[in-house]
Amino acid sequence: MEIARLIVVGLVVAVSVAYYRRVAGGPSSPRKSARRAEALGFMPQSAQNTLYSAADPELEQAARAAATRGSWEPAARLLARTREQRDWGRRSYYANVLGTHRAAQPDSWLDAWEKSAGPDDPDAALVRARATVSLAWHLRGGGWAKDTSREQVSGFIGTLTQAPRLNAHALKVNPDGDPSPYISEIWTALGLNHPHERMHHIWEEVTARDPHHFGAHSAALQYWCAKWHGSENLAAPFAREAAAKAPAGSLLAALPLIAWYEHRDRAAKADDFREPYVFDTVDAALADVSAAPPDHPDVPAVRHLLAYFLTRQNRCAEALQQYRLVDGYVNALPWRYWDDPAAVYCLWRDRAVAGVRAL
């Protein structure tokens, strides 16, 4: 998602090149592996979509209409349907995808939507809140704090401080039970360095509305990670507890895997991925994906993560099953943490192809 991608990319740029070179090494030629992958029907690197995690024709059509024609009606129809069906997971997912920093710019399609629908339209208000958070992180840029100019910091803080008011307005006009405005508030809390007590309050409001919301849990997990306002000792128990309490098919079994990745992946050796805990966590996430509704909006994100871990565990045949279901779209963890997500995705996918061939 746009917000998540904007706020994490700066944290990994400094180590990306060295890490990429470390993992890219191996006996199989990258070009040869790429040719093998394409022969099996996988898409080439140049054809990978970096905006989405999987195909969603309606969402892509709505976003394309907004970006190229300034037409807000398709997006309005999508959001209205999620509200009417009380599909909170898809609602927050769509709002996040549509609420890019470009939507927050003056004279955007979102401006036209608000002028036509009025200030209290619940769907436009939700997208406005998310777009404002995206714009703030865009103005900051993806660099380390020491490389961020005063102008960038000023733009970031000045914009993000508008978000609580917009989140509150979205909450007021959206239907009871919708946690989406509070999910936007989580990203606001992360950027404005809100204390743990305030985050706990936000979380109580989220879980009262939707206790097993995958997008909300993913956002909160970022807050509790060591790179933001927590530590591994806070993030890992949060992830494990959520997974333990969640019903099958909620996808929350993937949270401990995300927590492990966030705190261990960069320094991990090959054997670390095959430790019993990691192996069992991957299996639990695989079972959760199998139990989830096929149209769950976050299934592709978990499949991307599983494809990576299965490749690292040399479970290449299982990895290819996941790659086949998401190939062509790469805006997901872990690929989106890199400057060139398509290249890193294809690197690991092609290693899985080579691994199956070597069996």
N, C-alpha and C positions, 0 to 999 in steps of 0.2 A: 504494500500500500504506500501511497505517496508520502504520508507523514512519517511512517516508520522508516522508509527509505531515506528521506531527507535527514533525519536526526541521527542515523547510525553511520552513514557513509563516511563522514569525516573521521570517525574513530578508528577506521581500519585502513585508511589510505597509506599511512606511514609504514605499515608492515605488509601490505598486499603484495608488492612485487617480490619480496624475498620468500614469502609463503607460497606464492604461485609457482615460483621456480622450484621450491622444495618438493611440492606435490606433483609437479608436472613431469618430474624425472621418472624414468622407468625404461624397461627394455623395449616397449612397443613404440614405434614411430607415431607421433601425433597425426601426421597426414594419413598414414596407413589406417590408423584406427578410425579417423573421420570417414574415410572411404568405405570402410566396413560398416560403419553406422548408417551411412546413407544407403548402402546396398540393402540394408535391412528395413529401409523405409523411414528412417529418422530424418528430421529436417536439418539442413546445414546451418551453420552458425549464423550466416547472413539472413536467414529466414526466421530466426527466433524473435518473438514479440517481447519487448522489455517493459510493456505497460501493464500486462495482466499475468495472472498465474495460471490461467487456463481459458479455454474458449468460453465466451458468454455473448452470443450474437446480439441479444437485446441490449446489453450493457455497452458493448462496443459500438453499436449503431447510435445509441443515445449520446455517448461521449464524442463520437465522430461528428454528429450533427451539431453538438454544442461548439466543438472546436473549429469546425470549418464553415458552418453557416450561422453560428450564433443562435441556433434554434434550441429553445429550452423545453419544448413540449414533450419530446420523447423521455427526457430525464424526469419530468414531472409525472408522467404516466407510470414510470417504473417505481418511483418513490411512493406514489399514491397507492399502488397495488400492495406494496409491502406494509403500508400502514393499515390498509383495509383488512389484510390477512393476518395482521399482527405478527409478521415474520421478522422478528427483531434482528436475528443474525444477518439475514440478507439486507435488511434496511440499513444497518450500520455499515455493512460491506459496500453497498452501492453509494451511500453518502460519502464514504472515504474515497472511493475511486473517482467519483464525480467532483468532490471538493478539493480540487488541486489548487495550487497557488494561482494558476491562470484564471480560475473562476473568480478569484477575489480581486482581480484587477478592475479598474474603472471601465465602465462601458462593456462589460463582459456579458455573456449570455445569462449569467446569474443575475446581473442588474436588470436585464430585460424581464426575466421571470418575476423578480420581486415587484417591478413596476406594474406588471400585468396582474399578478395574483394578490398584491397587497402585502403589508409588513407582517401579517399574522398567518401567512400560509405556513403550515407546519413543515412541509417538505423543503421549501426554499429556505426556511429558517435553519433547518438542520444542516443543509449543504453550506449555507453561509458560515455557520459556526466552524465546520470542519475546514472550509477553505481558508478562513482567517488563520487558523493554526498552521495550515500548510504554508501560507504566505509568510508567516513569521519565520519559520525554519528556512524557507527559501532565501529570505533576506539575510539571514545569518550566514548562510553558506555552509559547506561541509568541512571546513578546516578545523584544526585544533584551536583551542581558546587563544593560545599565544599567537596564532596566525590570523586571528579574526580582528578586523579593524574596528575602531570606535564607531564608525558609521554603520558597520554591519550590526554591531551590538545594539546601537541605538534603534535601528530599524526593527531588529528582532524584538527587543523588549517593548518598544512602542506599539508594535502590532499585536504581540501576544497578550499584552495587558488588556486589550479589547475583548479577548476571547471569553473570559468569565461572564461578562455581560451578555454576549451573544449565546453562550451555552445556556445561561439562565433563561433567556428569551425562548430559545428552542425548547427547553424543558417545559416552559409555561404553555406553549401553543401545541406541543406534541401530545399524543394520546397518553392516558395513564398506562403505566406498565412498560413504556418504551425506555430502555436504558441508553439509547444512542447518544443523547446529549451529555450524559455522564461519561461516556467513553471519550468523547471529545475533551471533557474536563480532565481526564487522566493525562492526556498528552499536554494539556495546558499546565497541569501540576508538575509534570516532569520538567518542562521548560522554565517555569517560574520558580523552581526549587521549593515547592510547597513542602512543609514538614510532614513527617509520617502521620501525625495525628489527623491532619487534613485529608491525607490520602485514605486513611482508614474510614473516614466519614464518607468520602466519595464511594469507596468500595461497598460500604453497607447499602448505599442507595442503589448501586448497580445490582448487587446480588438479591436485593429485595424484589427487583423487577424481573431479573432473568439470572438465576443462580449458576447456570452452566454455559453462559455466553462465551464462545471461543474467542471472538475478537476482543472482548473486554478483558478476559484473562491474559491474552497475549500482550495487551497494552500494559496491564498492571504488572506483569512479570518484568517488562522492561524497566519500569519504575524501581522495582526491587533489586535489579541487577547491580553489580558492583560499579559498572561504568556510569551509573546515574546516581541513585539515592539510597542504595542498599548494599548488599554484599551477597556472596554465594550462600552464606549462612542464613540469609533472609529469603533469597530467591528460590533456592532449591526446596526448602520445606513448603513454601507457598505453592510451588508447582506440584509437589508430591501430594499435599493435602487436597488440592483441587481435583487432581486425577483420581484420588481414592474415593472421593465423595460423588463423583460424576457417574451418570448412567452410561452404559455402553452406547457407542455411537455419538457421543458428545464431542469427540476428538480431543478432550482434555488429557487423555493419556499421552499426548505428544508434549505436554508442557514440561515434564521432567527432562525430556530429550532436548528441548530448547534451552532450558536452564543449564544443562551440561554443556551444550555447544557454546553458550555465551561465556562461560567461565573456564572451559577446558580446551576447546578446539585448537586454539592457536599454538599451544605448547604441547599438544598431545602427540604421542608417537603412535605408530600403527597398532601396537599391541593394546594401547589404551582403549581403542574402539572395540576390542574383543573381550574386554573385562565382563564378567558375568552381569554386573549391574547394567551396563550399557546394552549388552545383548538382550537382556530381559526387557529393558525399557523399549527397545526397538520392537520386540515381539508384541508388547502390550499396545503400542501405537498401531502396529499392523492390524491387530484384532479390532481396535477401535475404528479404524478406517473401514474395515469390512462390515462393521455393524452400523455405520453411519448411513443416513439416507443418501442415495447417489447424487441428489441435487443440492446437498449441503454446500453452501458457498465457500466453505473453508477446507473442504476435502482436498482440493488440489494443493493448497499450501502444505498440508501434512504429507501428501504424496511426494512433493519436492524434497522435503526434509528427510523422509524415509529413503528416497532414492540415494541421497548423499550418504547417509549412515550405512545403508546396505552395501554400497560400493566400498566404503572404508572397511567394512567387515569381510570383504571378499565374498559376499553373498550376491554374486553378480547376476545370476539368473533371476533372483527375486528383485534385484534393483531394476533390471530391464523391464520387469512388469510394471513398475511404478513410472519409469521414464516414458514408456509407451503411452501412458494415460495422461501425461502432461506435456509431451514434447511439442515444441512450437511456441511455448510461453514460459518466460523465465523470471517474472517479477515475484520472486518468493525467496524465503530464507532457504539456503544460505547464499544463493547467487546474487541477490540484490545488494548484498553488503560490498560488492566489488564494483570498481569503475566500469568493467566490461562484463556484466552478468552473463551474457550469451556465451562469451568465451569460456568462462569458468564452468558454466553448466555443461557445455559440450566437452570440455576436458574430462569431467568426471563421467559423463554418459559414455563417452568413447572408451574410457578405461574399463567401464563395466562390459562393454561390447568385447573388448580385448580379453577380459577375464573369462567370459563365457567361452570364447574361442579356444582359450588355453586349457579348458577343462578336458 
